Amino acid sequence: MINEYLPILIFSILAFLMGIVPLLAGWILGPHKPSKEKLAPYECGFPAFDDARLPFDVRYYLVAILFIIFDLETAFFVPWAVVLKNIGWFGFWSMMLFLGLLVIGFIYEWKKGALEWE
C-alpha cells in the first residue's frame, strides 16, 4: 500500500525543495546592503504610519478601485468573444448594454473629478 503513495511523497518533496531552495539561495547569496532609498516606502505613494487613526489620502485607493473595475470589464470580453457566434444578437446587445453602463459610470467619475490627481 505504501508503494502506491510513494510517487506522491516524492513529488511533494521535490515541490517543497523547488520552492524553498531558490528562496534560501537568494537569501544566502544575495547582497545585504540596505540604504535609505531601498528602505523607503513604495507602491502606496505615502510613508507608512504607525497609528491607524491618522488621516491619509484616499485618492490612491480610489484610483486602485477604479482600475480594478475597468480591468474586470476586460475579463468579460474574452469569454464573450469566444461564444459570440453561439449566443447571437441577444449576447451582442447584452454586452453592449453592459459596456454602455460602464461608459456612463466612467463619464460620471470623470465629471465628478475622481480621475484627477492634484
N, C-alpha and C positions, 0 to 999 in steps of 0.2 A: 504493500500500500504506500509506503514511503517513496518508492520509486516513481509513483505517479505524480508526486508533488515536487520531486527533485528539480525538474525544469523551471517550475515557478520560483523555487528558492534561489536557483542560480540567476534567473532573470532579475529577481528582486535585489540580490546582492550587487549585480552589475549595474542596475539602475541607480542604486544608492551610491556606489563608488563613482559612477559617471557624473553624479550631481555634486558630490562632496569634494572629490579630488581637485577639480578646477578651482573651486572656491578656496580651498586650503592653499593651493599652489599660488594663486593670486595674492592671498594674504601674506604668505611667507616670502615670495619672491618680489612682490611689488614694492615700490619706493614708499617710504613713510616720511614725507616732507610736508606737513601741514603749514599753510600760510594763511594770511588774513583773507585773501581772495578765495581760497579753497574752502574756508570755513564760513564764508558769507552765505546768507540765505539766498535761495534761488527758487524759481518756479512760481512762488506765490506773489512776488512783487513787493513785499514789505518784510521788515525784520521780524523775527519770531518774538513773541511776547510771553510773559510769564503768567499773567493773571487773565483768566477767561472773561472777566468783566470789563476789560479795557475795550474802548471803541476801536473798530477797524474799518477799513474801506471795503465795501461790499461790491464795488464795481468789478473786481476781478471775478468774483463768484457769479455775478450776473452774466458776464461775457462767457464764462465757462458753461453755464446752464444753457445759454442761447446756442453755443457751439454744439452741445450735446443734442439739443432739439433738432437743429438743422442737419446734424450729422446722421441722426437716426432716420431722417427723411430719406437719405440716400440708401439706407439699408433696405427700404421697401422697394426701391427701383429694380434691383436685380431679380428677386422672385417674380415681381410683376412682369418684367420684360420677358422672362423665361416662359411664362404661361399665358402671355397676351393673346396668342392665337387661339388658345382653348377657351378663354373667358369672354372673348369677343368685345362688342361695343359696351356692354354693361361694365366690364372690368376697366375698359379705357376711360369711360366717363366717371367711374368711381375714383380712379386715380386723379383725374382732372379736378374733381371736387376736393379731394384731399390736398392737392397742390394749391388750389385756389384758397383754401382755408389757411394754409401755411403762408401764402403770399400776403393775405390780409393781416395775419399775425405779424409778419415781418414789416409791413408798412406801418402798422400800429407801433411797433417797437421803435422804428426809425423816427416817426413823428414825435414820440414821447422822449426821444433823446437817449434811449437805452444803449445805443451803439456808439455814443460819443465818449471819447476818453480825453478828459481835460488835461 
